Amino acid sequence: MSDPTNERFFRAGFADLPLMAILRRFDRQRTLELCTRAWDHGIPMVEIPVQSPDAVAALTAATRAGAERGASVGAGTVTTIERVEAAAKAGAAFTVAPGFSRRVAEASIAAGMPHLPGVATASEIQRAMELGLTWLKAFPAAELGTSWFRAMHGPFPEVSFVATGGMSTGNAERFLAEGASAVSLGSALADAGQLAALPELVDRVRGAR
């Protein structure tokens, strides 16, 4: 059985546009600039990995700005209980992890933050589902390939996968077409070429829904 809060949060977050922006290793000011770009392009979901004190400060600033825009800002690379606590203190709306840890997932959910754990195998998917999590981060998606999504939807049709790792404006649509419920873009808002292509991607993805 799925966790209804987790399920509702991610389903609603990706309802209008199945894209999320990941802003890693930017200072506070640059993070806010890129958040604004994402929101202006219609991407409401933003993830900021918290691997350093500077990143936590950037997350705190982004969550405040997001609240004014009605956008959800989450903490990424949440791999420890300490990072769960830092994310909660920063005001994160949700947490994301590269792998699955029951302790981290339970701590995040207990703190009121829906959790998106990373999975790459059927065993990891099963363990996440035992906790009621049906929105999962497929990582690293580019290395797993589009066939992985088709294969995993066979035994796990109720799971929604967010393709993460190696995703770009050039391959996002292919992964969505092959079974990903959403795609996380890690470099599209920082790379000039991809940023220029982002509005067209957003229009095409919306048109395909």
ChimeraX attribute file (.defattr): number of C-alpha atoms within 10 A of each C-alpha:
attribute: neighborCount
match mode: 1-to-1
recipient: residues
	/A:1	10
	/A:2	17
	/A:3	16
	/A:4	11
	/A:5	16
	/A:6	20
	/A:7	19
	/A:8	13
	/A:9	18
	/A:10	22
	/A:11	16
	/A:12	10
	/A:13	18
	/A:14	18
	/A:15	13
	/A:16	14
	/A:17	19
	/A:18	24
	/A:19	26
	/A:20	24
	/A:21	24
	/A:22	25
	/A:23	26
	/A:24	19
	/A:25	16
	/A:26	17
	/A:27	15
	/A:28	17
	/A:29	12
	/A:30	14
	/A:31	20
	/A:32	20
	/A:33	13
	/A:34	19
	/A:35	28
	/A:36	18
	/A:37	16
	/A:38	23
	/A:39	17
	/A:40	12
	/A:41	16
	/A:42	16
	/A:43	22
	/A:44	24
	/A:45	25
	/A:46	29
	/A:47	27
	/A:48	29
	/A:49	25
	/A:50	25
	/A:51	16
	/A:52	11
	/A:53	10
	/A:54	14
	/A:55	22
	/A:56	23
	/A:57	15
	/A:58	25
	/A:59	31
	/A:60	24
	/A:61	17
	/A:62	30
	/A:63	25
	/A:64	15
	/A:65	17
	/A:66	22
	/A:67	13
	/A:68	9
	/A:69	13
	/A:70	11
	/A:71	22
	/A:72	21
	/A:73	28
	/A:74	30
	/A:75	32
	/A:76	29
	/A:77	20
	/A:78	28
	/A:79	21
	/A:80	16
	/A:81	15
	/A:82	12
	/A:83	22
	/A:84	28
	/A:85	15
	/A:86	20
	/A:87	27
	/A:88	20
	/A:89	12
	/A:90	20
	/A:91	20
	/A:92	27
	/A:93	23
	/A:94	27
	/A:95	29
	/A:96	27
	/A:97	23
	/A:98	20
	/A:99	19
	/A:100	22
	/A:101	18
	/A:102	14
	/A:103	11
	/A:104	22
	/A:105	27
	/A:106	17
	/A:107	18
	/A:108	25
	/A:109	17
	/A:110	10
	/A:111	15
	/A:112	15
	/A:113	25
	/A:114	26
	/A:115	31
	/A:116	29
	/A:117	30
	/A:118	26
	/A:119	23
	/A:120	20
	/A:121	13
	/A:122	13
	/A:123	10
	/A:124	17
	/A:125	23
	/A:126	16
	/A:127	15
	/A:128	23
	/A:129	19
	/A:130	14
	/A:131	14
	/A:132	16
	/A:133	25
	/A:134	26
	/A:135	29
	/A:136	27
	/A:137	30
	/A:138	28
	/A:139	22
	/A:140	17
	/A:141	24
	/A:142	17
	/A:143	11
	/A:144	15
	/A:145	13
	/A:146	18
	/A:147	11
	/A:148	18
	/A:149	22
	/A:150	15
	/A:151	12
	/A:152	17
	/A:153	15
	/A:154	9
	/A:155	11
	/A:156	16
	/A:157	10
	/A:158	13
	/A:159	19
	/A:160	22
	/A:161	25
	/A:162	28
	/A:163	31
	/A:164	24
	/A:165	19
	/A:166	16
	/A:167	20
	/A:168	21
	/A:169	22
	/A:170	12
	/A:171	12
	/A:172	22
	/A:173	19
	/A:174	12
	/A:175	21
	/A:176	21
	/A:177	12
	/A:178	14
	/A:179	20
	/A:180	26
	/A:181	22
	/A:182	25
	/A:183	28
	/A:184	25
	/A:185	22
	/A:186	19
	/A:187	18
	/A:188	22
	/A:189	23
	/A:190	16
	/A:191	10
	/A:192	11
	/A:193	11
	/A:194	16
	/A:195	18
	/A:196	13
	/A:197	15
	/A:198	19
	/A:199	15
	/A:200	13
	/A:201	20
	/A:202	19
	/A:203	13
	/A:204	12
	/A:205	18
	/A:206	12
	/A:207	8
	/A:208	10
	/A:209	9
